[in-house]
């Protein structure tokens, strides 16, 4: 399992997310990425070292970007 470390701006971004989405991210999405970071999609171009994971919660689409 990989270690999750968050950029300081994440706390600001999470303030704008619904409580339901916060729970889903904390309970399911972040642990899933920590277990298998290659489950996401690699980005291309200047961001080619980064990955994204797309999820829809309550009809709203979210993208989680990570290295």
N, C-alpha and C positions, 0 to 999 in steps of 0.2 A: 504494500500500500504506500502511496506517495503522500507527502506532507502538503497540506494546504496552507498557503500564506496569501494574505489579501493585501492589495494596494490600499493605502489610506482613503482613496476616493470611493471605495466600495461602500463604506458606511454611509456616505452621502447619497450614493445611488440607491441603496436599500431603503432609505427613508421614503422614497417615492413609489415603492413597491407595496402591493396589498399585503395584509397580514397572512392571507392564505398562500400567496406566492412565496413569502419569506419562509413559511413553514416547509413548503414543498422543496424549496432550494436547500434549506438547511438539513432536512431529514432524508431527502432522496438524491437530489441532483449533485450537490457537492460531494457527498460520500461516493457516489457512482463514478465521478470524475477521478477521485482520489484512488479508487480501486483499479480503474482502467482508463487512463488519460487518453488512450488512442481511440476511444469510442466516439470522439468528436470528429470534426472535419478540419483538416489542415487548411490554413489560409494560404494565399498565393501572393506573389509580387513582393512589395517591401515588407509585408507582414508574414512572410513565409515561415518564420520560426514560431508563430503563434497558432493556436487551435481555437475552434469555437464549438460550442454545444448548443443546439437550439432546442427549446422546450416551449410547449404551449400550456399555460395554466389558466383555467377559467376563461378561455377564449382569447387570451392575450399572449402574444409570442415574445419570448425572451431569448437573448443570446448571451451566453456566458463565454467570455474570452479568457484564454489561459495559455501559459507557456509550458 
